[in-house]
Amino acid sequence: MVDDDHQKRGRQIMGLSVIGATKDIPKLVNKYGIGLIFFAISNGPERQRKELIALCEGTGVKTVVIPDLMKVLDESIKVQVEADQI
């Protein structure tokens, strides 16, 4: 796992070690032979998220973008409420 918060480096979050920052992704892919990247950042500016996804995809490794589950559920509830009002 990567995180740009310096205080999290070397720690474990939900059983995953924080091994570097987002800028380190290309180097880490090569160092650890990473074959799949899960992108699970849902907060922050859209432009920054797109740049990070491009960085991940630029490594040549398959990148899976995990949607913000709360946002998906919220949209689903809105659609259901709108459908119920018709």
PLY file of the C-alpha trace (Angstrom):
ply
format ascii 1.0
element vertex 86
property float x
property float y
property float z
element edge 85
property int vertex1
property int vertex2
end_header
0.00 0.00 0.00
1.16 3.54 -0.65
0.18 6.66 1.23
1.48 10.21 0.96
1.21 10.71 4.74
4.83 10.35 5.93
3.66 9.26 9.39
2.05 6.12 7.93
5.22 4.84 6.22
6.37 1.54 7.63
3.08 1.01 9.47
0.33 -1.44 8.73
-3.21 -0.43 7.84
-5.80 -3.20 7.85
-3.00 -5.74 7.57
-1.24 -4.01 4.64
2.20 -2.44 4.98
2.62 1.15 3.78
5.75 0.84 1.63
5.96 4.25 -0.01
4.25 7.29 -1.45
2.19 7.58 -4.61
5.20 9.00 -6.49
7.01 5.73 -5.73
4.46 3.53 -7.54
6.54 2.89 -10.71
9.63 2.01 -8.65
7.62 -0.21 -6.28
5.97 -2.08 -9.17
9.43 -3.04 -10.45
10.97 -3.71 -7.04
8.21 -6.03 -5.82
7.07 -7.47 -9.17
3.56 -6.10 -8.64
1.13 -7.46 -11.21
-2.10 -5.76 -10.17
-2.87 -2.34 -8.69
-6.07 -1.64 -6.77
-6.86 2.08 -6.79
-9.14 2.83 -3.86
-8.81 6.59 -3.31
-12.24 8.17 -3.26
-11.47 11.54 -1.70
-9.47 14.43 -3.04
-9.71 16.46 -6.21
-10.87 14.63 -9.35
-7.85 15.90 -11.30
-5.46 14.42 -8.74
-7.24 11.06 -8.81
-7.06 10.99 -12.62
-3.34 11.79 -12.50
-2.75 8.96 -10.02
-4.75 6.51 -12.13
-2.67 7.53 -15.16
0.52 6.99 -13.11
-0.67 3.49 -12.16
-1.72 2.63 -15.71
1.58 3.99 -17.01
3.40 1.19 -15.20
1.89 -1.30 -17.65
0.28 -3.17 -14.76
-3.46 -3.84 -14.75
-5.11 -1.16 -12.61
-8.50 -1.78 -11.03
-10.36 1.32 -9.83
-12.54 0.50 -6.84
-15.52 2.86 -6.68
-16.42 4.76 -3.54
-18.97 2.34 -2.06
-20.79 5.03 -0.08
-21.17 7.18 -3.21
-22.48 4.21 -5.21
-24.99 3.35 -2.48
-26.09 6.98 -2.18
-26.70 7.19 -5.94
-28.56 3.89 -5.85
-30.82 5.15 -3.06
-31.51 8.39 -4.96
-32.48 6.45 -8.09
-34.76 4.18 -6.05
-36.45 7.16 -4.33
-36.97 8.87 -7.70
-38.41 5.66 -9.17
-40.76 5.31 -6.20
-42.03 8.86 -6.78
-43.04 8.16 -10.38
0 1
1 2
2 3
3 4
4 5
5 6
6 7
7 8
8 9
9 10
10 11
11 12
12 13
13 14
14 15
15 16
16 17
17 18
18 19
19 20
20 21
21 22
22 23
23 24
24 25
25 26
26 27
27 28
28 29
29 30
30 31
31 32
32 33
33 34
34 35
35 36
36 37
37 38
38 39
39 40
40 41
41 42
42 43
43 44
44 45
45 46
46 47
47 48
48 49
49 50
50 51
51 52
52 53
53 54
54 55
55 56
56 57
57 58
58 59
59 60
60 61
61 62
62 63
63 64
64 65
65 66
66 67
67 68
68 69
69 70
70 71
71 72
72 73
73 74
74 75
75 76
76 77
77 78
78 79
79 80
80 81
81 82
82 83
83 84
84 85
